[in-house]
Amino acid sequence: MSDPARKPGETHERYVDRIIREAQEQGEFDRLRGAGRPLPLTGALEEAWWIKEKLRREKLSNLPDALAVRLEAERLLEGLPRVSDERVVRERLEELNARIRKINRTTVSGPPTTLAPLDVEAVVARWRAARGV
């Protein structure tokens, strides 16, 4: 849509209303992302709301590495019962352990890294027992 000129004698309010009406008539507002949902700016806004919204929208984390790996470990252990292949269970545990080792080796700021690598054999034994294997 081109930026139409303001007509002589047209107030600012009428100009804005006309621009919006013309855009509606041309379908500029059809199929917008988030149509029918409340605007995110309604109600009281908490501090740094826009940062939190961006992190949520882009599935990012603002946790320090030491805490993020703990959360990752919890989620992995919670999700293991849904995995049907022991090889996949072992791969996921080894990947997590590599991340834990790296964080324990390299993190110098933030909360302390107190998470030890998981005992793969013990976790796999529990996974097998839960599956009745």
CORKA-V678090 format. One record per residue. N is the residue number from 1. SS is DSSP state (~ for helix, > for strand, _ for the rest). NEAR is the number of other C-alpha atoms within 8 Angstrom. Layout:
# CORKA-V678090
N/SS/NEAR, N/SS/NEAR
This chain:
# CORKA-V678090
1/_/3, 2/_/3, 3/_/4, 4/_/5, 5/_/4, 6/_/6, 7/_/6, 8/_/4, 9/_/4, 10/_/8, 11/_/6, 12/~/6, 13/~/6, 14/~/8, 15/~/11, 16/~/8, 17/~/8, 18/~/8, 19/~/9, 20/~/8, 21/~/8, 22/~/8, 23/~/11, 24/~/10, 25/~/7, 26/_/6, 27/_/7, 28/_/7, 29/_/7, 30/_/6, 31/_/5, 32/_/6, 33/_/4, 34/_/5, 35/_/6, 36/_/4, 37/_/5, 38/_/5, 39/_/5, 40/_/4, 41/_/5, 42/_/7, 43/_/4, 44/_/4, 45/_/7, 46/_/5, 47/_/4, 48/_/6, 49/~/8, 50/~/6, 51/~/7, 52/~/8, 53/~/8, 54/~/8, 55/~/11, 56/~/8, 57/~/7, 58/_/6, 59/_/6, 60/_/7, 61/_/6, 62/_/5, 63/_/6, 64/_/8, 65/~/8, 66/~/14, 67/~/10, 68/~/10, 69/~/10, 70/~/9, 71/~/8, 72/~/9, 73/~/9, 74/~/8, 75/~/8, 76/~/9, 77/~/7, 78/~/7, 79/~/8, 80/~/9, 81/~/9, 82/~/5, 83/_/9, 84/_/5, 85/_/6, 86/~/8, 87/~/6, 88/~/8, 89/~/11, 90/~/10, 91/~/8, 92/~/9, 93/~/10, 94/~/9, 95/~/8, 96/~/11, 97/~/10, 98/~/9, 99/~/9, 100/~/12, 101/~/10, 102/~/8, 103/~/11, 104/~/11, 105/~/6, 106/~/6, 107/_/10, 108/_/4, 109/_/5, 110/_/7, 111/_/7, 112/_/6, 113/_/9, 114/_/6, 115/_/7, 116/_/6, 117/_/9, 118/_/7, 119/_/6, 120/~/9, 121/~/6, 122/~/7, 123/~/9, 124/~/11, 125/~/8, 126/~/8, 127/~/10, 128/~/9, 129/~/8, 130/~/8, 131/~/7, 132/_/5, 133/_/5
